[in-house]
Amino acid sequence: MQWWPPSPSASYFLSQILFPILWSKYLRRNREYDAAASPDGHLIETPITDDAAAAAAAVDSTIFRTLSSRQKEQISVFVSALLEWNEAHFFCRMNLTSEREEGEVMERHVEDSLALLTPLPWNVTLLESMQKRCFFLEHVVRFTGLSNVKVLRERAENVGQSLDFRELFDVAVARAVAEMRILAEYCLPLVRVGGLFIAAKGHNPQEEIRNSEKAIQLMGGSMVELCTVESYSPLGQRTAVICFKELSTPKKYPRNTGIPSKFPL
């Protein structure tokens, strides 16, 4: 299978993230539900629930208020689909998220992600190693007609060594994945020289950042800035850790599957 590579001038890499809320910029909803075939032949219906619509309407962050009414409704579509698949899909629980209510998803995932990075009109590649999550992401991409979004099922370590993806992307973003030493080895090999790696962290990541300086340098990166952002989710204040890719990553990185997480640099 040939994967669709984003153009170097406008590409976006989102590493190992379950909730790609940047979709809100591009969602185009033409009907109330999608009858897309699942991998085993079942039909999938994704109605917009009243609770999801109400949860979206209750959000009061500055960034969320700048979205159009259509974009807000489209976020409701995503939330409804997530919770439907999460609870009972094909007679089994998918366990895509620990949240079980629309309001919790909006607060912890939509608002928290929008606080880090607003929607941008770029091509998007979603990297996910778990098959069930890829099924869900592909369903939402089809349902919303996102021609600029592709889902790649693979490990970050393998993609980072692939000539099709290595040092291809302008920006890599990771949220709720791993500590910075591991993230640097996952993400920076995929970023072109001159590009950026952005990690979403908590309100006080200074010690984690200090411990990751060596790993960032080994990957050809350098620390640029720690940006404090206000999240309206229960998580409170967040930090965007921004790294600049100065040099090409040595060929031996990333290391084999599982090694970065077991033996961080």
C-alpha positions in Angstrom: 0.0 0.0 0.0 1.3 3.4 -0.9 0.8 6.0 1.9 -0.1 9.6 1.0 2.8 11.9 2.0 2.0 15.5 3.0 3.6 18.2 0.9 6.8 19.5 2.5 5.5 23.1 2.3 2.3 22.4 4.2 2.5 19.2 6.3 1.6 18.4 9.8 2.5 15.4 11.9 0.6 14.4 14.9 2.4 11.7 16.8 0.7 9.0 18.8 -2.4 11.0 19.7 -5.9 9.8 20.1 -7.8 13.0 19.9 -6.8 15.0 16.8 -8.9 18.0 17.6 -7.4 20.0 14.8 -10.1 18.2 12.8 -12.5 21.0 13.9 -11.0 23.3 11.2 -11.9 20.9 8.4 -15.0 19.0 9.4 -17.7 19.1 6.8 -20.9 17.4 7.8 -23.4 16.7 5.0 -25.7 14.3 6.8 -26.9 13.2 10.2 -25.1 9.9 10.2 -22.6 7.8 8.2 -23.3 4.3 7.0 -19.7 3.4 6.3 -18.8 -0.3 6.2 -16.5 -1.5 9.0 -13.6 -3.9 8.4 -15.8 -6.9 9.2 -18.8 -5.8 7.2 -21.0 -4.2 9.9 -22.6 -0.9 9.3 -21.7 2.1 11.5 -24.1 4.8 12.3 -22.9 8.0 14.0 -25.8 10.2 15.1 -25.2 13.6 16.7 -26.6 13.2 20.3 -28.4 16.0 22.0 -25.9 15.7 25.0 -22.9 16.2 22.7 -24.5 19.3 21.1 -25.3 20.6 24.6 -21.7 19.9 25.8 -20.3 21.8 22.8 -22.6 24.7 23.4 -21.5 24.9 27.1 -17.8 25.4 26.2 -16.8 28.9 26.9 -13.1 29.2 26.1 -11.8 32.1 24.1 -10.5 29.9 21.2 -13.7 27.9 21.0 -15.8 31.0 20.7 -13.9 32.0 17.6 -15.1 28.8 15.8 -18.1 29.1 13.5 -21.4 27.5 14.5 -20.8 24.8 11.8 -17.4 24.0 13.3 -18.8 23.7 16.8 -21.5 21.4 15.5 -18.9 19.3 13.7 -17.0 18.9 16.9 -20.2 17.5 18.4 -20.1 14.9 15.6 -16.6 13.8 16.6 -17.6 13.6 20.3 -20.7 11.6 19.6 -18.7 9.1 17.4 -16.0 8.8 20.1 -18.4 7.9 22.9 -20.5 5.6 20.7 -17.4 3.6 19.7 -16.0 3.8 23.2 -19.0 2.2 25.0 -20.3 -0.6 22.8 -19.1 -1.2 19.2 -19.5 -4.5 17.5 -20.8 -6.0 20.8 -17.6 -5.1 22.8 -16.2 -2.1 24.6 -13.6 -0.2 22.6 -12.1 1.7 25.6 -10.8 4.6 23.5 -11.0 7.0 26.4 -11.6 6.9 30.1 -14.2 9.7 29.8 -17.8 8.5 29.6 -19.7 11.9 29.3 -19.8 14.4 26.5 -18.9 17.3 28.8 -15.8 15.5 30.1 -14.6 14.8 26.5 -15.1 18.5 25.6 -13.3 19.7 28.7 -10.4 17.3 28.8 -9.7 16.8 25.1 -11.3 19.4 22.9 -10.5 22.5 25.1 -7.2 21.2 26.3 -6.0 20.6 22.7 -7.3 23.9 21.4 -5.4 25.7 24.2 -2.2 24.3 22.9 -2.6 24.8 19.2 -5.5 26.4 17.3 -6.8 24.8 14.0 -4.5 25.3 11.1 -5.2 24.7 7.4 -2.4 22.1 6.9 -2.2 18.5 5.7 -2.4 16.1 8.6 -0.9 12.6 9.1 -2.2 10.8 12.2 0.2 8.2 13.5 -1.3 5.4 15.7 0.0 2.0 16.5 -3.3 0.4 17.8 -5.6 -1.1 15.2 -8.8 -0.3 17.0 -7.9 3.3 17.3 -7.0 3.4 13.6 -10.4 1.9 12.7 -12.1 4.8 14.7 -9.9 7.5 13.2 -10.4 6.2 9.6 -14.2 6.1 10.3 -14.2 9.7 11.4 -12.0 10.8 8.5 -14.4 9.1 6.0 -17.5 10.4 7.8 -16.3 14.0 7.7 -14.8 14.0 4.2 -11.3 15.1 5.3 -9.3 14.9 2.1 -6.3 16.4 3.9 -6.1 13.8 6.7 -4.5 10.4 6.5 -4.2 7.7 9.2 -1.0 5.7 9.4 -1.0 2.6 11.5 2.6 2.1 12.6 5.1 2.6 15.4 6.9 5.9 15.6 10.3 4.0 15.8 9.6 2.3 12.4 8.2 5.4 10.7 11.2 7.4 11.8 13.5 5.0 10.0 11.4 4.9 6.9 12.7 6.9 3.9 9.1 7.8 3.0 8.6 9.7 6.2 12.0 10.5 7.8 12.6 14.2 8.1 9.6 15.0 5.9 7.3 16.9 8.2 7.3 20.6 9.1 5.9 20.2 12.6 5.4 17.2 14.9 3.0 17.6 17.8 2.4 15.1 20.7 0.0 15.2 23.6 -0.4 12.7 26.4 2.1 10.2 24.9 5.3 9.9 27.0 8.0 11.9 28.8 10.2 14.3 26.8 13.2 12.0 26.4 11.0 9.4 24.7 9.1 12.0 22.7 12.2 13.5 21.3 13.3 10.2 19.9 9.8 9.5 18.5 9.2 12.9 16.9 12.4 14.8 16.0 13.6 12.1 13.4 10.4 12.9 11.5 10.8 16.6 11.4 12.8 18.3 8.6 15.7 20.5 9.4 14.2 23.9 10.1 11.0 22.4 11.4 9.5 22.3 14.9 8.5 19.7 17.5 5.8 20.7 20.0 4.9 18.7 23.1 1.9 19.4 25.3 2.9 19.2 29.0 1.6 20.1 32.4 2.0 23.4 34.3 5.4 22.6 35.7 7.6 20.5 33.3 10.9 22.1 34.1 12.6 19.1 35.6 11.4 16.8 32.7 12.7 19.4 30.2 16.1 19.5 31.9 16.3 15.7 31.9 15.5 15.7 28.1 18.1 18.2 26.9 20.6 15.5 25.9 18.0 13.5 24.0 16.8 16.6 22.2 20.4 17.5 21.2 21.2 13.9 20.0 18.2 14.1 17.7 19.5 17.3 16.2 17.1 19.6 18.1 17.4 22.5 20.5 15.1 23.9 23.0 13.4 27.1 21.8 10.7 28.1 24.2 8.3 27.1 27.0 4.9 28.7 26.3 2.4 28.8 29.2 -1.2 28.5 27.9 -4.4 28.6 29.9 -6.6 25.6 29.4 -10.2 25.8 30.4 -10.2 22.0 31.1 -9.9 20.7 34.6 -6.2 20.2 33.9 -5.7 23.9 34.3 -2.6 25.7 33.1 -0.6 23.9 30.4 2.8 24.3 28.8 3.7 24.0 25.1 7.4 22.8 24.8 8.8 24.0 21.5 11.9 22.5 20.0 13.7 23.6 16.8 15.3 21.0 14.4 18.8 22.4 13.7 20.6 19.3 12.4 19.7 16.1 10.6 19.1 13.2 13.1 21.8 10.6 13.1 20.8 7.4 11.2 20.9 5.2 14.3 17.9 7.1 15.7 15.2 6.3 16.5 16.3 3.0 18.0 14.3 -0.3 17.5 10.7 -0.7 18.6 10.3 -0.4 22.3 13.9 0.6 23.1 13.2 4.4 23.5 10.5 3.8 26.1 12.5 1.1 28.0 15.8 2.8 27.9 15.3 6.6 27.4 18.3 8.6 26.4 
